[in-house]
Amino acid sequence: MQPTEAIIDRVLREIGRLDDRQIAATARLREDLGFDSLALIDVAVRLEDALGLAVPDEELERVQTAGELAEYLKRTGAA
Amino acid sequence: MAHIGRPNLRIAIVGGGIGGLTLALALRQRGIEADVYEQAPQLTEIGAAVALSANATRELRRLGVLDTIAAASTEPSELIHRSWQDGRRIAAFPVHHGLAYQNRFGAPYFGIHRADLQKALGGALAGAGLHLGHRLVGMSEHGEALRLDFANGQSVEADLVIGADGVRSLVRRYVTGGEDAIYSGTSAFRGIVPVDRLPSLPDPQAIQFWMGPDAHLLHYAIGGRGQDVNFFAVVEGPAAWPHPTWQAPVTQDEALAAFRGWHPAVSEMIGAVEHTVRWGLFTVRPLLNWSRGRAVILGDAAHAMVPHHGQGANTTIEDAITLAEMLSHGSIGGIEQLLSRFQGLRRARTRKIQRSSRVTNDLLHLPDGSPAIADRDRRVSRFPEDFGWIHAFDALASAQPSPTVSAA
């Protein structure tokens, strides 16, 4: 797994309490993984702290899947 | 390096508003001295009233000022959401009735004039370390310390600078390199009206949202006997805000026109005040960093929000208590690490409330016939379930250095 994907995987597992679940890049954050808008802010803040990159609200509302989140972070400078 | 708790750690708080005074008071309660620098020549809060919810009143009780505050406050009878034209009650929940709110959240909900709140906080501080007439104009690093320059020609050095200087914070500019406040695209008319001048108003002791097309009006009673009604009437627009401050001149006709056709209680309330200004509503984009070196920001400087959850002052009080409590535990790893842990405790929670307040604006401003009305009515009927997390929060508990830190 790439570093950014690994960080996303860890943050999603911790915030979403998804310990035993496989998180595919195509997993939908809301429908498949059960994140609501407040839990997604926890995800965003944890990713920001880990990567030093901003994840603004409008991006958070736009991204649908774990893979799209990784794409956004890489586009803005994550490894 | 200076250590927290030692008398030689110089703490400078910029801003003598609710955040700065609460912080100074909370620090003093913990045996830590601080200096507060306020630009105004006197402590005179501008604006009107503020609603204090349990997440703040439980802290004000711990600071020993809640009784003073209670004497100038009114606890709303109910929380009511109404439709703009026919005044239909869409949802209602008891607040003071049956002490429902206190029983649920462990502390009261108060409407109070900002000046009375400031008087209670400032009175408890009794002038200790308060420097009026000090408008910050410059900040610079000076060895390990920070130097503050004021418009009155004075300068001080501090080991820790806390910017509680509001939505147009100068300390934020130092911390972020120039992050500006953002105009929300909405503005407000506000006023305070004696309750006996509002004969059309149903439930004058309640906190009520009147929801209508492109606008809403919020009001609640203040004063020790609920004798005055504070209102805050928010409209969409103007599209841009070219004015140098958050106030812009307005005519009485403009204010009246914005609520023409609304329920008589609403037009009566708007018309009871001579409107000369409208207030632009500003926010701050959620920031990655609240601190730079030994300077940190809190309150509106860090997370200004639109006021639709009435949480601007309350989250500021949470910030102040959290920081004071962390400072009282000492600087394990140094001040910069402490400030980093502070924002770690506060960033997610304040961003959630910022977002929730912003989303609420749209919910309150639906036109008749909108397909979203049914969803709105369902949501305002779930108010305690959906927003209990805001009110139940215990900032002091969250700041304890135990592994059982409560989540935002």
Interface residues (C-beta under 8 A of the other chain):
Chain A: S37 L38 I41 D42 A44 V45 R46 E48 D49 G52 L53 A54 P56 D57
Chain B: R285 P286 L288 G344 R347 A348 R351 K352 R355 S356 R358 V359 W389 A408
